[in-house]
């Protein structure tokens, strides 16, 4: 897409797959980047043809500027849902109604897209997972398996959605670094990690993310 120098969001038809032609919302930050949504508002579902195109082009890293999505034309209801997610993600006191979503329950689900508010961001927290694995006695093969699965995802992030569901995932350090209270859209997938305690033997890996900026006008 050609850079236009300003953020823009508009209704259109899927132009990535000639056989699709579904009604979608396109968004650009104005820097030549774009994303397609099935609808505007939480959970900000990314159109399947866009996800497929991203997987095929996954060898090209994103620039820092493309980490921001400024969503325009947000309705008052959408903003209220965002504020509920932001309030629910407050570190203390944590709402007892928040449901923790376990990666072990999503091993067969493939990639999932979520949108919510950052509750926690722990740089380098993959080291604690590695320590847990070492205490289990799996040896260097198990450690290498974990490192291969994590890749450069060495930080840990927790995201709370407007449905009061909490997702904790390992994420690659990037600029800008997500911070508590940031609204974020992320692509996650569950991966089984051999050697971890039963019931906790899987983690979410974050394959990509966007920090959301909402303009109610």
N, C-alpha and C positions, 0 to 999 in steps of 0.2 A: 504494500500500500504506500502511496506517495505521502510524505509528511505534509501536514496542513498547518502546523504551528499552534494548534489549540485542541483541547479535548472535545470530543463530539460523540453523541450516542443517537442512533436512529434505527427505525424499523426497516427491515429489508428481507430478502430471501437468501437462503444459503447459496453462496456462490463458489463454495469449495468442492462441491460434488454435484455435477449436472443432473444426476438421477435423484437428488434429494429435494431441492427447491422448497424446503420447509420455511415457514415464517420464523424469523429470528430477530434478535436485537444485536446490532454491531456497535462496538465501542472502540475508539482509538484515543490515545493520549495526545495524539498530534505529531508523534515522532516517527511515524511510519509503521508503528505496531498496531495490532488490533486483536480483538477477541470477539467471539460470537456467543451470545447467551440465548437459551430457549425462552427465558422470560426475565424481566427485571424485578429484582427483590429477592430476599432470602428464600431458598438457599443458593441463589444466583447460579442456576444450572447451566453449565457450559455445554454448548451444542456438540453433539457426538462427532460431527464431521471435523470440527475444529480440534477436538481432542485427538482424533486419528491423525490429522495433519501434523499436530505437535509431536506425536510419538514418532512419526516418520522423519521429522526434522530435528530430532532430539539432540543431535550432535552440535547444534549451534547454540551457545549460551546466550541468555537474555542480558540486555544492558540494564543497569540500575534504574534508568528512567522508566523502563517498561514494567517495573515492579509495582507501579502505581496505577490504579484504575479510578478515574474520577467519574462517578456515575451521576448523570444528570436526569432530570425529570422524575426524581424519586417522590413517591406519594407520601402523605402524612402517615399512612398505615405502615408503609415500608420503613420509614424512619423510626416509628414506634417499635417495630420488631427489632431493628438494629439496636435501639436503646435498651431493650429488654436483654438482648445478648450481652451488651456492654455492662449492664448492672449485674447480671448473673455471673460475670467473669471476675468480679471483685475478689482479690485474693483472700481477704478476711472481712467478715466471717463468710465462709463458703456455704452457699445454700444447700440444705440437706436434700433438696429436690433434684439436684444435678445428677444425671445418670452417666456413669463412666462407660464409654463404649470400648469393648475389648477387641484388640486386633485379632485374637484367636477366633472370633466369631465372623471375621471377614476375610479369611484366607482364600475363599473361593469366589469372592465378590468382584475380583478384579479392581480396577481403579474406581475410587469414589471421590466426588467433589463435594466439599463442605464450605460453608461460609459462616463466620462467627467472630468472636472477639478473643484476642489473645489474653489468656489468664496468666500465663507463665512463660518465660523464655530463659533457658539455662544453658549458657555457652559451655561447650566441652563436656556435656553431661554423658556422652557416650562412654566415657571412661568408667563411670559407675556401673554401667551395664557390662563392660568388659571385666571389671572386678568380680561381679556376681558370677559371671561365667567361669572365671578362674577358680573361684571357691567351689564350684560344682565338680571340678576335677576332670574337665573334658580334654585338657591338654592343648597343645599348640594347634592341632588340626581344627578343634572347635573354635579357638580364638581366631584363626585365619578365616574360617567360614563366616564368623560374625563380621570381621573387618571387610570381607568381600561384599557382604550384604549391605553394610552401612555405606560403603564407599566414602564420600566426603561429608556424609550427614553426621556431623559430630556434635551438633547442638540438639537440645530437646525443647519442643514447644507444646503447650497445651492450649487448645482452642475450645471455647464454649459457644455452642450455637444458640439460636433463639428458641430452639426446642428444649433447651436446658440439657443438652447432651455434650459430654466432654470427651475430646479426642486428644491423646498425647502421642506425639510422633517425633521421630528424629529427622532433622532438617539440616541442610548444608548452610554453613555461614555465608551470608551474602550482605550486600549493601543495597538499600538500607536494611538494617537488622530490625525485624519485628520487635515491638515493645508492648508491654501490658497496656490494654485498652485499645490497641490498634484493631480496626476491623480488617479481617483478612479472608481471602478465598484461597483454598488450598486443594491440591490433588494428592490423595493418599492411597496407599495400598498396604494390605497386611502381609507380613512375611513371617514364616515360622523360623525360630532360632533354636537350633538343637543345643541341648545342655541346660537351658533355663528351667526353673521350677515349673512343675505341672500347673496349668492354668494361667501361667505367665510366660509361656514359651513362644510368644509371638509379639511383634512390635509393628506399629505403623511407620512407614517410610513416607516422607513428603517429597514428591517428585517435582513439584512446582508450587509457587504461591504468588499472590498479588495482594498488595495492601490497598484497601478500599478507601476512597475519599468520596463522601456523598454531598452533592450540592442540591439542596431542596428546591432551588429555583429552576 
